[in-house]
Amino acid sequence: MTEPRKAAVVLPIFSAPPHGVVFLERAAHLRHHAGQIGLPGGAMDPEDEDDPQRTALREMEEEVGIAPARVEFVWRLPDLHPRVSNFSVTPFVAVVQPGPLVIDPSETAGVFSVPLVTLLDEVRDGVMDLGALQIETTLLDYDGRRIWGLTGRILRMFVDQWNAEGSEMRARIDQRLH
């Protein structure tokens, strides 16, 4: 098996109420995960100098127009390996200052946010029907959209970390949201 490619994503939480978490819908013409809902992020490029935070910042600015100056990283979740690709994905949690979201139509079909409280209350384990296949996954249904797969797994890690007794991640986020 070849060495996994590195990637990074961000779970960006707006600092202003209702503290929306930013998601994007990938463009329909993309080779990988076309039309799926995900978090801003992507594959590491040589210009990132093997730094997953640089990857996350570059991808978030390219995909949804959030400039690095608006971003404060507050937590790093454990790396994940998608079931269907040879990537090692580093998920970050960040608090983002309010401002415009500008999509790159070559990568992104749309962008939306889910209030943090909704995400914390409604992430659940379930089954995703994919034709003849049924896949157990973590799900979030919001405004007619279904978030699942790797993004669902990241959401599950985030919610579990948030709900952990004495969560340092929750304390760091709370400190920046109030």
Backbone as a printed PyTorch tensor [residue, N CA C, xyz], in Angstrom:
tensor([[[  0.8490,  -1.1880,   0.0000],
         [  0.0000,   0.0000,   0.0000],
         [  0.8910,   1.2470,   0.0000]],

        [[  0.5110,   2.2120,  -0.7970],
         [  1.3030,   3.4400,  -0.8770],
         [  1.0380,   4.3290,   0.3290]],

        [[  1.9910,   5.1950,   0.5810],
         [  1.8750,   6.1680,   1.6670],
         [  0.6550,   7.0600,   1.4170]],

        [[ -0.1890,   7.2780,   2.4480],
         [ -1.3750,   8.1230,   2.2160],
         [ -0.9820,   9.5690,   1.9130]],

        [[ -1.7690,  10.1960,   1.0490],
         [ -1.6050,  11.6310,   0.7830],
         [ -2.1510,  12.3870,   1.9790]],

        [[ -1.5580,  13.5230,   2.2730],
         [ -1.9970,  14.3280,   3.4080],
         [ -3.0180,  15.3570,   2.9600]],

        [[ -3.9770,  15.6000,   3.8440],
         [ -5.0060,  16.6040,   3.6070],
         [ -5.3780,  17.2070,   4.9500]],

        [[ -6.0400,  18.3580,   4.8920],
         [ -6.5010,  19.0170,   6.1150],
         [ -7.8340,  19.6880,   5.8370]],

        [[ -8.6960,  19.6940,   6.8600],
         [ -9.9800,  20.3710,   6.7810],
         [-10.1650,  21.2110,   8.0400]],

        [[-11.0990,  22.1610,   7.9430],
         [-11.3960,  23.0370,   9.0710],
         [-12.8740,  22.9660,   9.3790]],

        [[-13.1980,  22.8440,  10.6550],
         [-14.5610,  23.0230,  11.1380],
         [-14.5850,  24.4700,  11.6440]],

        [[-14.9990,  25.4140,  10.7730],
         [-14.9450,  26.8370,  11.1200],
         [-16.2460,  27.2920,  11.7900]],

        [[-16.1150,  27.8960,  12.9580],
         [-17.2620,  28.3790,  13.7270],
         [-17.2130,  29.9080,  13.7340]],

        [[-18.2680,  30.5430,  13.2250],
         [-18.3100,  32.0020,  13.2580],
         [-18.3660,  32.4910,  14.7030]],

        [[-17.6180,  33.5320,  14.9970],
         [-17.5780,  34.0790,  16.3550],
         [-18.8720,  34.7990,  16.7240]],

        [[-19.6340,  35.2450,  15.7380],
         [-20.8860,  35.9720,  15.9970],
         [-22.0600,  34.9920,  16.0700]],

        [[-23.0220,  35.2560,  16.9700],
         [-24.2100,  34.4000,  17.0530],
         [-24.9300,  34.3540,  15.7050]],

        [[-25.5150,  33.2320,  15.3140],
         [-25.7120,  31.9970,  16.0860],
         [-24.5290,  31.0300,  15.9960]],

        [[-23.3390,  31.5590,  15.7700],
         [-22.1220,  30.7470,  15.7370],
         [-22.2500,  29.6190,  14.7130]],

        [[-22.5370,  30.0150,  13.4660],
         [-22.6970,  29.0340,  12.4000],
         [-21.4070,  28.3060,  12.0940]],

        [[-21.5370,  27.0230,  11.8010],
         [-20.4180,  26.2020,  11.3350],
         [-20.5320,  26.1350,   9.8130]],

        [[-19.4530,  26.4700,   9.1300],
         [-19.4490,  26.6020,   7.6760],
         [-19.2390,  25.2450,   7.0000]],

        [[-20.1310,  24.9550,   6.0450],
         [-20.0120,  23.7690,   5.2060],
         [-20.0700,  24.2070,   3.7510]],

        [[-19.5670,  23.3650,   2.8720],
         [-19.6550,  23.6550,   1.4470],
         [-20.1920,  22.4500,   0.7160]],

        [[-20.7890,  22.7360,  -0.4310],
         [-21.2170,  21.6760,  -1.3460],
         [-20.2280,  21.6600,  -2.4900]],

        [[-19.6020,  20.5200,  -2.6790],
         [-18.5840,  20.4130,  -3.7150],
         [-19.2210,  20.4760,  -5.1030]],

        [[-18.5070,  21.0720,  -6.0340],
         [-19.0000,  21.2210,  -7.4040],
         [-19.2800,  19.8520,  -8.0290]],

        [[-20.2970,  19.7880,  -8.8610],
         [-20.7520,  18.5330,  -9.4620],
         [-19.7430,  17.9340, -10.4340]],

        [[-18.8570,  18.7410, -11.0020],
         [-17.9250,  18.2340, -12.0140],
         [-16.6170,  17.6890, -11.4310]],

        [[-16.4340,  17.7880, -10.1130],
         [-15.1750,  17.3450,  -9.5200],
         [-15.0110,  15.8330,  -9.6120]],

        [[-13.7660,  15.4060,  -9.7090],
         [-13.4530,  13.9860,  -9.8590],
         [-13.7220,  13.2050,  -8.5690]],

        [[-13.4840,  13.8240,  -7.4150],
         [-13.6680,  13.1560,  -6.1310],
         [-14.7750,  13.8370,  -5.3340]],

        [[-15.7200,  13.0620,  -4.8360],
         [-16.7690,  13.5260,  -3.9160],
         [-17.6420,  14.6400,  -4.5070]],

        [[-17.8840,  14.5780,  -5.8010],
         [-18.6990,  15.5810,  -6.4820],
         [-20.0710,  15.6950,  -5.8250]],

        [[-20.5100,  16.9220,  -5.5880],
         [-21.8280,  17.1900,  -5.0460],
         [-21.9870,  16.9110,  -3.5640]],

        [[-20.9720,  16.3770,  -2.9160],
         [-21.0970,  16.0560,  -1.4930],
         [-20.9150,  17.3010,  -0.6270]],

        [[-21.4520,  17.2130,   0.5860],
         [-21.3100,  18.2780,   1.5720],
         [-20.0670,  17.9810,   2.4030]],

        [[-19.2600,  18.9850,   2.6290],
         [-18.0490,  18.7920,   3.4140],
         [-17.6420,  20.0530,   4.1300]],

        [[-16.5250,  19.9580,   4.7960],
         [-15.9050,  21.1050,   5.4530],
         [-14.8580,  21.6760,   4.5110]],

        [[-14.5510,  22.9560,   4.6290],
         [-13.4870,  23.5120,   3.7980],
         [-12.1730,  22.7740,   4.0490]],

        [[-11.4690,  22.4810,   2.9690],
         [-10.1860,  21.8010,   3.1010],
         [ -9.8650,  21.0130,   1.8680]],

        [[ -8.7180,  20.3560,   1.9060],
         [ -8.3110,  19.5650,   0.7650],
         [ -6.9030,  19.0510,   0.9130]],

        [[ -6.3580,  18.5950,  -0.2150],
         [ -5.0450,  17.9510,  -0.2420],
         [ -3.9180,  18.9540,  -0.0230]],

        [[ -2.8800,  18.4690,   0.6200],
         [ -1.6810,  19.2700,   0.8610],
         [ -0.9320,  19.4680,  -0.4490]],

        [[ -0.4750,  20.6870,  -0.6810],
         [  0.3470,  21.0310,  -1.8310],
         [  1.7750,  21.2730,  -1.3570]],

        [[  2.7640,  21.1740,  -2.2660],
         [  4.1530,  21.4330,  -1.8680],
         [  4.3380,  22.8070,  -1.2140]],

        [[  3.5710,  23.8130,  -1.6600],
         [  3.6970,  25.1610,  -1.0920],
         [  3.3200,  25.2160,   0.3890]],

        [[  2.6280,  24.1860,   0.8830],
         [  2.2190,  24.1530,   2.2900],
         [  3.3490,  23.7140,   3.2180]],

        [[  4.4660,  23.2660,   2.6230],
         [  5.6650,  22.8840,   3.3800],
         [  5.3590,  21.8870,   4.4980]],

        [[  4.5240,  20.8870,   4.1810],
         [  4.1890,  19.8030,   5.1020],
         [  3.5250,  20.2970,   6.3950]],

        [[  2.8400,  21.4420,   6.3200],
         [  2.1620,  22.0210,   7.4830],
         [  0.6510,  21.9390,   7.2510]],

        [[ -0.0540,  21.0460,   7.9760],
         [ -1.4890,  20.8920,   7.7250],
         [ -2.3020,  22.1610,   8.0130]],

        [[ -1.8450,  23.0160,   8.9310],
         [ -2.5730,  24.2780,   9.1540],
         [ -2.4900,  25.1740,   7.9290]],

        [[ -1.3360,  25.2060,   7.2860],
         [ -1.2060,  26.0020,   6.0550],
         [ -2.1150,  25.4550,   4.9700]],

        [[ -2.1930,  24.1230,   4.8770],
         [ -3.1010,  23.4990,   3.9120],
         [ -4.5350,  23.9270,   4.1900]],

        [[ -4.9430,  23.8220,   5.4490],
         [ -6.3190,  24.1560,   5.8340],
         [ -6.6350,  25.6170,   5.5240]],

        [[ -5.7250,  26.5150,   5.8540],
         [ -5.9440,  27.9480,   5.5970],
         [ -6.0260,  28.2370,   4.1020]],

        [[ -5.1040,  27.6560,   3.3290],
         [ -5.0910,  27.8930,   1.8790],
         [ -6.3720,  27.3900,   1.2390]],

        [[ -6.7670,  26.1730,   1.5970],
         [ -7.9720,  25.5860,   1.0150],
         [ -9.2300,  26.3540,   1.4260]],

        [[ -9.3070,  26.7760,   2.6810],
         [-10.4960,  27.5040,   3.1450],
         [-10.6160,  28.8400,   2.4090]],

        [[ -9.4910,  29.5100,   2.1770],
         [ -9.5500,  30.7700,   1.4400],
         [ -9.9380,  30.5220,  -0.0190]],

        [[ -9.3880,  29.4710,  -0.6370],
         [ -9.7110,  29.1630,  -2.0330],
         [-11.1800,  28.7920,  -2.2000]],

        [[-11.6980,  27.9700,  -1.2970],
         [-13.0310,  27.4000,  -1.4750],
         [-14.1580,  28.3260,  -1.0320]],

        [[-13.9800,  29.0370,   0.0780],
         [-15.0830,  29.8370,   0.6170],
         [-14.6970,  31.2820,   0.9390]],

        [[-13.4730,  31.6780,   0.5930],
         [-13.0830,  33.0760,   0.7220],
         [-12.8210,  33.5690,   2.1390]],

        [[-12.5320,  32.6700,   3.0760],
         [-12.2080,  33.1030,   4.4410],
         [-10.7000,  33.3040,   4.5170]],

        [[-10.2970,  34.5720,   4.6260],
         [ -8.8770,  34.9180,   4.6630],
         [ -8.2440,  34.4520,   5.9730]],

        [[ -6.9760,  34.0290,   5.9250],
         [ -6.2960,  33.5540,   7.1290],
         [ -6.3370,  34.5410,   8.3010]],

        [[ -6.3670,  35.8320,   8.0270],
         [ -6.4020,  36.8250,   9.1070],
         [ -7.6840,  36.7330,   9.9330]],

        [[ -8.7280,  36.1100,   9.3880],
         [-10.0140,  35.9640,  10.1030],
         [-10.0900,  34.6860,  10.9240]],

        [[ -9.0460,  33.8620,  10.8990],
         [ -9.1040,  32.5060,  11.4570],
         [ -8.2140,  32.3760,  12.6850]],

        [[ -8.7700,  31.7740,  13.7400],
         [ -7.9770,  31.3990,  14.9100],
         [ -8.1970,  29.9130,  15.1710]],

        [[ -7.1540,  29.1350,  14.9670],
         [ -7.2410,  27.7040,  15.2640],
         [ -7.3200,  27.5220,  16.7750]],

        [[ -8.2450,  26.6580,  17.2180],
         [ -8.3820,  26.4180,  18.6590],
         [ -8.1730,  24.9570,  19.0380]],

        [[ -8.2450,  24.0350,  18.0600],
         [ -8.1180,  22.6230,  18.4110],
         [ -7.7600,  21.8160,  17.1790]],

        [[ -7.0710,  20.7140,  17.4160],
         [ -6.7700,  19.7450,  16.3510],
         [ -7.3670,  18.4120,  16.7890]],

        [[ -8.2290,  17.8700,  15.9480],
         [ -8.8180,  16.5590,  16.1990],
         [ -7.8860,  15.4790,  15.6400]],

        [[ -8.0470,  14.2260,  16.0730],
         [ -7.1810,  13.1570,  15.5550],
         [ -7.3290,  12.9740,  14.0390]],

        [[ -6.2220,  12.6300,  13.3990],
         [ -6.2340,  12.3660,  11.9630],
         [ -7.1810,  11.2160,  11.6490]],

        [[ -7.7910,  11.3020,  10.4850],
         [ -8.7230,  10.2790,  10.0110],
         [ -8.2800,   9.7710,   8.6470]],

        [[ -8.7210,   8.5550,   8.3440],
         [ -8.4510,   7.9590,   7.0450],
         [ -9.7900,   7.6110,   6.4030]],

        [[-10.1570,   8.3140,   5.3150],
         [-11.4280,   8.0060,   4.6450],
         [-11.4700,   6.5480,   4.2040]],

        [[-12.6820,   6.0140,   4.1470],
         [-12.8690,   4.6210,   3.7480],
         [-12.5880,   4.3990,   2.2680]],

        [[-12.7100,   5.4530,   1.4620],
         [-12.6890,   5.2620,   0.0110],
         [-11.5080,   5.9180,  -0.6990]],

        [[-10.5680,   6.4990,   0.0380],
         [ -9.4140,   7.1070,  -0.6250],
         [ -8.1880,   6.9610,   0.2670]],

        [[ -7.0330,   7.0990,  -0.3340],
         [ -5.7730,   6.9300,   0.3940],
         [ -5.2610,   8.2780,   0.8970]],

        [[ -6.0360,   8.8750,   1.8120],
         [ -5.6640,  10.1420,   2.4160],
         [ -5.5380,   9.9790,   3.9220]],

        [[ -4.7160,  10.8070,   4.5070],
         [ -4.6910,  11.0070,   5.9470],
         [ -5.1400,  12.4500,   6.1510]],

        [[ -6.3000,  12.6350,   6.7900],
         [ -6.9260,  13.9520,   6.8990],
         [ -6.7830,  14.4760,   8.3230]],

        [[ -6.2300,  15.6750,   8.4410],
         [ -6.0940,  16.3430,   9.7310],
         [ -7.2280,  17.3580,   9.8690]],

        [[ -8.1450,  17.1400,  10.8280],
         [ -9.2270,  18.1080,  11.0450],
         [ -8.8760,  19.1140,  12.1400]],

        [[ -9.1070,  20.3750,  11.8400],
         [ -8.9080,  21.4620,  12.8000],
         [-10.2510,  22.0880,  13.1440]],

        [[-10.3310,  22.6580,  14.3370],
         [-11.4690,  23.4700,  14.7480],
         [-10.9460,  24.9000,  14.8540]],

        [[-11.6890,  25.8420,  14.2720],
         [-11.2630,  27.2350,  14.2880],
         [-12.4550,  28.1450,  14.5610]],

        [[-12.1700,  29.2640,  15.1990],
         [-13.1570,  30.3330,  15.3500],
         [-12.8200,  31.3690,  14.2860]],

        [[-13.8620,  31.7840,  13.5540],
         [-13.6900,  32.6490,  12.3910],
         [-14.4400,  33.9550,  12.6210]],

        [[-13.7770,  35.0630,  12.3350],
         [-14.4250,  36.3710,  12.4340],
         [-15.4430,  36.5120,  11.3070]],

        [[-16.5550,  37.2120,  11.5770],
         [-17.5850,  37.3830,  10.5510],
         [-17.0350,  38.0880,   9.3100]],

        [[-17.6830,  37.8300,   8.2250],
         [-17.2930,  38.4470,   6.9700],
         [-17.9050,  37.6750,   5.8240]],

        [[-17.6730,  38.1470,   4.6190],
         [-18.2910,  37.5030,   3.4620],
         [-17.7120,  36.1260,   3.1850]],

        [[-18.5460,  35.2810,   2.6070],
         [-18.1080,  33.9940,   2.0850],
         [-18.1940,  34.0970,   0.5680]],

        [[-17.1020,  33.8030,  -0.1020],
         [-17.0380,  33.9110,  -1.5570],
         [-16.5840,  32.5670,  -2.0890]],

        [[-17.4570,  31.9180,  -2.8680],
         [-17.1030,  30.5910,  -3.3530],
         [-16.3170,  30.6600,  -4.6510]],

        [[-15.4920,  29.6330,  -4.8420],
         [-14.7990,  29.4150,  -6.1000],
         [-15.6310,  28.3940,  -6.8640]],

        [[-16.3720,  28.8170,  -7.9100],
         [-17.2720,  27.8950,  -8.6030],
         [-16.5530,  26.7210,  -9.2720]],

        [[-15.2380,  26.8030,  -9.4330],
         [-14.5270,  25.6630, -10.0110],
         [-14.4040,  24.5270,  -9.0000]],

        [[-14.5700,  24.8350,  -7.6970],
         [-14.4680,  23.8150,  -6.6540],
         [-15.7430,  23.6700,  -5.8380]],

        [[-16.4990,  24.7650,  -5.7280],
         [-17.5870,  24.8120,  -4.7600],
         [-18.8900,  25.2230,  -5.4350]],

        [[-19.9540,  24.4320,  -5.2080],
         [-21.2640,  24.7580,  -5.7700],
         [-22.0490,  25.6840,  -4.8470]],

        [[-21.7760,  25.6190,  -3.5530],
         [-22.4920,  26.4560,  -2.5970],
         [-21.8590,  26.3790,  -1.2300]],

        [[-22.2410,  27.3150,  -0.3910],
         [-21.7400,  27.3550,   0.9820],
         [-22.9080,  27.7120,   1.8940]],

        [[-22.9270,  27.1410,   3.0810],
         [-23.9880,  27.4190,   4.0470],
         [-23.4370,  27.1830,   5.4460]],

        [[-24.1830,  27.6330,   6.4430],
         [-23.7520,  27.3810,   7.8190],
         [-24.8830,  26.7440,   8.6040]],

        [[-24.4940,  25.9730,   9.6040],
         [-25.4110,  25.3100,  10.5210],
         [-25.1300,  25.8880,  11.9040]],

        [[-26.1580,  26.4020,  12.6060],
         [-25.9120,  26.9330,  13.9490],
         [-25.2320,  25.8750,  14.8270]],

        [[-24.2460,  26.3100,  15.6040],
         [-23.4920,  25.4010,  16.4570],
         [-24.4110,  24.5770,  17.3480]],

        [[-25.4170,  25.1970,  17.9450],
         [-26.3200,  24.4660,  18.8340],
         [-27.0770,  23.3700,  18.0810]],

        [[-27.4390,  23.6190,  16.8300],
         [-28.1110,  22.6080,  16.0130],
         [-27.1720,  21.4410,  15.7560]],

        [[-25.9530,  21.7440,  15.3910],
         [-24.9700,  20.6970,  15.1390],
         [-24.7870,  19.8450,  16.3960]],

        [[-24.6230,  20.4860,  17.5520],
         [-24.3950,  19.7540,  18.8060],
         [-25.5890,  18.8880,  19.1820]],

        [[-26.7980,  19.3440,  18.8670],
         [-28.0110,  18.6110,  19.2440],
         [-28.4270,  17.5380,  18.2470]],

        [[-28.0650,  17.6790,  16.9780],
         [-28.6820,  16.8430,  15.9520],
         [-27.7480,  15.8750,  15.2260]],

        [[-26.4530,  15.9020,  15.5220],
         [-25.5680,  14.8880,  14.9500],
         [-25.9760,  13.5460,  15.5410]],

        [[-26.1410,  12.5400,  14.6600],
         [-26.6110,  11.2280,  15.1330],
         [-25.9810,  10.1200,  14.2920]],

        [[-25.9980,   8.9300,  14.8430],
         [-25.5500,   7.7670,  14.0960],
         [-26.7480,   7.2040,  13.3360]],

        [[-26.4990,   6.7500,  12.1090],
         [-27.5850,   6.2310,  11.2940],
         [-27.0490,   5.4190,  10.1400]],

        [[-27.9100,   5.2110,   9.1610],
         [-27.5630,   4.4170,   7.9900],
         [-27.8180,   5.2650,   6.7420]],

        [[-26.8650,   5.2390,   5.8540],
         [-26.9710,   5.9330,   4.5750],
         [-27.1930,   4.8850,   3.4920]],

        [[-28.2760,   5.0480,   2.7200],
         [-28.5670,   4.1400,   1.6130],
         [-27.8790,   4.6440,   0.3570]],

        [[-27.0220,   3.8190,  -0.2070],
         [-26.3340,   4.1380,  -1.4570],
         [-26.6430,   3.0270,  -2.4560]],

        [[-27.7780,   3.1550,  -3.1100],
         [-28.2120,   2.1000,  -4.0230],
         [-28.4690,   0.8280,  -3.2410]],

        [[-27.7440,  -0.2420,  -3.5930],
         [-27.9090,  -1.5210,  -2.9070],
         [-27.1230,  -1.5840,  -1.5970]],

        [[-26.2600,  -0.6110,  -1.3660],
         [-25.4340,  -0.5990,  -0.1580],
         [-26.0840,   0.2150,   0.9510]],

        [[-25.8850,  -0.2480,   2.1620],
         [-26.2620,   0.5280,   3.3390],
         [-25.0040,   0.7010,   4.1750]],

        [[-24.6810,   1.9560,   4.4870],
         [-23.4500,   2.2620,   5.2100],
         [-23.8110,   2.8900,   6.5460]],

        [[-23.2830,   2.3110,   7.6300],
         [-23.4480,   2.9320,   8.9470],
         [-22.5180,   4.1290,   9.0020]],

        [[-23.0620,   5.2660,   9.3920],
         [-22.2860,   6.5030,   9.3940],
         [-22.9050,   7.4780,  10.3800]],

        [[-22.1760,   8.5240,  10.6710],
         [-22.7280,   9.6290,  11.4500],
         [-23.3760,  10.5920,  10.4760]],

        [[-24.5730,  11.0890,  10.8460],
         [-25.3710,  11.9320,   9.9600],
         [-25.7290,  13.2480,  10.6370]],

        [[-25.9130,  14.2550,   9.8170],
         [-26.5380,  15.5040,  10.2290],
         [-27.4190,  15.9380,   9.0710]],

        [[-28.7170,  16.0140,   9.3170],
         [-29.6530,  16.5160,   8.3130],
         [-29.9900,  17.9460,   8.6830]],

        [[-29.8310,  18.8610,   7.7010],
         [-30.1060,  20.2670,   7.9750],
         [-30.5690,  20.9440,   6.6990]],

        [[-31.7220,  21.5720,   6.7580],
         [-32.2310,  22.3890,   5.6700],
         [-32.2210,  21.6450,   4.3310]],

        [[-32.6660,  20.3860,   4.3590],
         [-32.7410,  19.5960,   3.1390],
         [-31.4240,  19.0060,   2.6770]],

        [[-30.3800,  19.1620,   3.4690],
         [-29.0610,  18.6270,   3.1070],
         [-28.6840,  17.5280,   4.0970]],

        [[-27.9580,  16.5400,   3.6080],
         [-27.4860,  15.4560,   4.4760],
         [-25.9610,  15.4820,   4.4870]],

        [[-25.4140,  15.5570,   5.6790],
         [-23.9710,  15.5370,   5.8960],
         [-23.6440,  14.1650,   6.4760]],

        [[-22.6650,  13.4760,   5.8800],
         [-22.3570,  12.1090,   6.2990],
         [-20.9140,  11.7860,   5.9230]],

        [[-20.5350,  10.5110,   5.9950],
         [-19.2120,  10.0680,   5.5690],
         [-18.1120,  10.6200,   6.4480]],

        [[-16.9970,  10.9830,   5.8300],
         [-15.8530,  11.5030,   6.5820],
         [-16.2370,  12.7540,   7.3650]],

        [[-17.0220,  13.6320,   6.7550],
         [-17.4520,  14.8450,   7.4550],
         [-18.3020,  14.4790,   8.6650]],

        [[-19.1690,  13.4840,   8.5170],
         [-19.9470,  12.9970,   9.6500],
         [-19.0620,  12.4660,  10.7600]],

        [[-18.0030,  11.7450,  10.3920],
         [-17.0710,  11.2210,  11.4000],
         [-16.3760,  12.3640,  12.1420]],

        [[-16.0220,  13.4130,  11.4170],
         [-15.3930,  14.5780,  12.0570],
         [-16.3890,  15.2400,  13.0050]],

        [[-17.6360,  15.3750,  12.5590],
         [-18.6620,  15.9610,  13.4290],
         [-18.8440,  15.1350,  14.6980]],

        [[-18.8470,  13.8090,  14.5710],
         [-18.9780,  12.9350,  15.7440],
         [-17.8160,  13.1760,  16.7120]],

        [[-16.5880,  13.2360,  16.1970],
         [-15.4290,  13.4970,  17.0680],
         [-15.5700,  14.8430,  17.7580]],

        [[-16.0110,  15.8550,  16.9990],
         [-16.1790,  17.1860,  17.5530],
         [-17.2240,  17.1840,  18.6660]],

        [[-18.3940,  16.6040,  18.4190],
         [-19.4710,  16.5810,  19.4140],
         [-19.0420,  15.7900,  20.6470]],

        [[-18.3860,  14.6510,  20.4510],
         [-17.9190,  13.8560,  21.6000],
         [-16.9030,  14.6380,  22.4240]],

        [[-15.9880,  15.3410,  21.7440],
         [-14.9870,  16.1490,  22.4550],
         [-15.6730,  17.3030,  23.1900]],

        [[-16.6530,  17.9430,  22.5420],
         [-17.4020,  19.0430,  23.1500],
         [-18.0880,  18.5740,  24.4390]],

        [[-18.6970,  17.3900,  24.3770],
         [-19.4800,  16.8700,  25.4950],
         [-18.6490,  16.1890,  26.5740]],

        [[-17.3670,  15.9930,  26.3420],
         [-16.5110,  15.3470,  27.3370],
         [-16.4220,  16.2190,  28.5900]],

        [[-16.4560,  15.5740,  29.7290],
         [-16.3740,  16.3120,  30.9930],
         [-15.0750,  17.1150,  31.0330]],

        [[-15.1880,  18.3950,  31.3760],
         [-14.0150,  19.2670,  31.4710],
         [-13.3230,  19.5030,  30.1400]],

        [[-14.0700,  19.4840,  29.0360],
         [-13.4910,  19.6040,  27.6980],
         [-12.6940,  20.8960,  27.5320]],

        [[-11.3950,  20.7330,  27.2840],
         [-10.5390,  21.8900,  27.0280],
         [-10.9050,  22.5480,  25.6960]],

        [[-11.2820,  21.7210,  24.7050],
         [-11.6950,  22.2750,  23.4130],
         [-12.9090,  23.1880,  23.5970]],

        [[-13.9320,  22.6940,  24.3120],
         [-15.1440,  23.4960,  24.5430],
         [-14.7950,  24.7900,  25.2730]],

        [[-13.9210,  24.7030,  26.2740],
         [-13.5210,  25.8930,  27.0360],
         [-12.8370,  26.9110,  26.1220]],

        [[-11.9600,  26.4410,  25.2460],
         [-11.2670,  27.3570,  24.3220],
         [-12.2480,  28.0310,  23.3690]],

        [[-13.2040,  27.2450,  22.8570],
         [-14.1890,  27.8120,  21.9360],
         [-15.0810,  28.7970,  22.6790]],

        [[-15.6300,  28.3950,  23.8370],
         [-16.4900,  29.2670,  24.6330],
         [-15.8160,  30.5950,  24.9330]],

        [[-14.5490,  30.5350,  25.2630],
         [-13.7920,  31.7470,  25.6030],
         [-13.7720,  32.7300,  24.4310]],

        [[-13.7490,  32.2100,  23.2040],
         [-13.6820,  33.0780,  22.0330],
         [-15.0570,  33.4850,  21.5040]],

        [[-16.1040,  32.7800,  21.9430],
         [-17.4440,  33.0990,  21.4590],
         [-18.1750,  34.0550,  22.3990]],

        [[-17.6600,  34.2860,  23.5630],
         [-18.3550,  35.1520,  24.5330],
         [-17.5350,  36.3640,  24.9040]]])
